[in-house]
């Protein structure tokens, strides 16, 4: 899909149908409907498999939009991912946040009850999900020195690369051999 078509559809993505239809062609409006459907499905269930969405797009999902080929459905899904980003990563972070907050609450309750074992268990969960038990992975970027590379068109500088004798003559032979054969040996493939 062309970038300007993507931006055009994205700019009217959340407008009501009648307004979007005025600004888009019929084809682009159908694509917009598929995108809105995918976005709403991903927002409702971030872990919904892409294959399920592709199957629903290919089937037309109860007449909301026209059925499309699976390749088109995958293109639509790629556009949706471009718009939304990785929502599954966001869902994972949300669940991690909920676990940590729940563990904090459990710690407060255990402390009030003076239950040392429950306090330790809550702190263990907090440590596990914040990765506080692992050392920080601080990389010393000063040790990373870029290679000193000098560009050259001479292939003899590369290891295990042999120069082709009479290179220009060999190129002409290969062009002559394949130039005519591509057209003569080509066959059209029909969709079944």
Secondary structure by P-SEA (a helix, b strand, c coil): ccaaaaaaaaaaccccaaaaaaaccaaaaaaaaaaaaaaaaaaacccccaaaaaaaaaaccccccccccaaaaaaaaaaaaaacccaaaaaaaaaaaaaaaaaaaaaaaaaaaccaaaaaaaaaaaaaaacccccccccccccccccbbbbbccccccccbbbbcaaaaaaaaaaaacaaaaaaabbbbbcc
